[in-house]
Amino acid sequence: MLACGLTACALIYTWRYFDDAEAHVHVLILLFMAGMVGFSLTADLFDLFVFLELMSATAYALTGHKIEEPRSVQGGFTFGVVTSLGAYFSLAGIGILYARTGQLGMPQIGAALDRHGMDVLVLAALVLVLTGLLVKAAVVPFHFWLADAHAVAPTPVCVLFSGVMAPLGLYGVLRVSTTVFGGVLSVASLHGTLVVLGVVTAVLGALLCLMQRHLKRMLAYSTIAHLGLFLVGLATLTASGVAGAVVYVFGHAGVKGALFLMVGVLLARKRSVDEFDLYCEGRDERLTKWLLPLGALALAGLPPFGTGLGKALSEESTGSVALTALFVLVSAATGGAVLRASLRIHFGLGPPPQDTDVDTTKGDDEEQEGRFPDRIPATMIGAIAVLMTGGLLVGAVPAVAETMGAGAQRFLDRAGMLAQTLHGASATAVGGVEAEWTWAGVLLGLLSAALAMGIGFVGVHFGLGRLRAALKAPLHVVHRLHSGHVGDYAAWLVLGMAAVGALFVIT
């Protein structure tokens, strides 16, 4: 449902957004949706790989569709090479499982492994299969492709990348690790591995988000940060934690999608997505002037948006003060970065920024699409309104979270699923899950929004350059790691795969 809804909004937005969009762009978007839907519904591990590749191949073409622009082609090429390498590792793992069990259906493989038990070969298959899914989910250190792809991909396509494609990678991780390996992999090992990956992803994504002035890269790193938070929620392996993560994903998809489309409006009207270049340029923008700051606060977890409810449910499910602080600080940092940019662009707050950067954070590689100097088309306004409203309704309508809570219980009922699939048993009834606002959740959401406001106002006056100067040494290392060279990213992929294997062994 999420994939189809976001695709519909993206197609509506593209109706008047492109100057010269040919039919193949819309066909590719529909094929991309087909891959996402198939990936969500299949219970066959090889079909999961097939739909992953369908999704990926169309995503490469959409990322680099402006073949006359070198940056567009480079972004699509990097995206294609890195994620294809991850997919090939997954295919190797699927081959190992097929050789061991003679099965490709996930329930059938799971039942066969239950009888066989864990050994080195099964552990190797687990790491290989999860590698491709973690690459798709842009989990650190598999995340390098995401910001480069977002920087050059058409803005409506970024909505699909951030809103549903990357979270589908997390869905695949949880689906495979519980259904296929749930009988031989300890809960403590899976929990510990996913929490470590989630924390590192959230922290690094938030720091890189704060450092950006290229609005699309800023939103891309914000997505990486939130993917880390989603992973921490899923790592609880409880119905409340999974429900909270799914609510968070749906709320984030609406809010982040609306933010991307609003950046597309600025690009179409002002021909730039650079925070410094757009200083005071958005004073006349009636739509983005008020909706962009609201979206920034919603991204930080402002009640009653779905991002706030998902964050609150995830915080409660972790049962950890440290992880709760992580949710508050990371969400505040991402929301504060977007708010800082909006305050500069639309209200001209703070001194005029000085362009002294020589790194890749500048907005000089965005795509050039439509041009609307006078009036924004109604289709673009409608798509933004639908996404923003959807992000609000996810948190404001109690039935949404209740339904997701029931679904999370069914998802984690591995024994019931195996009985239904392999023996034709009737579906088991599921009880209710507490998936509603609490006073603690509301207060923590308000705290995150307040911190985001503080970060935004301090940022416009303190200055991005001063912050970079204060963090010069670590930032230099981080920027060198994000080199844009596909060989470096492939090396990090192999290192990340080894790290995931080590985490499973250690835990």
Salt bridges, closest charged atoms under 4 A:
GLU22 OE1 - HIS24 ND1 3.46
GLU68 OE2 - LYS66 NZ 3.46
ASP114 OD2 - ARG414 NH1 3.17
ASP119 OD2 - ARG100 NH1 2.69
ASP119 OD2 - HIS116 NE2 3.65
ASP148 OD1 - ARG217 NH1 3.22
ASP274 OD2 - ARG213 NH2 2.98
GLU275 OE1 - ARG340 NH2 2.92
GLU275 OE2 - ARG344 NH1 2.50
ASP284 OD1 - LYS270 NZ 3.23
GLU285 OE2 - ARG269 NE 2.72
GLU285 OE2 - LYS270 NZ 3.61
GLU315 OE2 - LYS311 NZ 2.73
ASP355 OD1 - ARG213 NH1 2.99
ASP357 OD2 - ARG213 NH1 2.88
ASP357 OD1 - ARG468 NH1 2.82
ASP365 OD1 - HIS214 NE2 2.85
ASP365 OD2 - ARG217 NH2 3.33
GLU367 OE1 - LYS216 NZ 2.60
GLU369 OE2 - HIS65 NE2 3.93
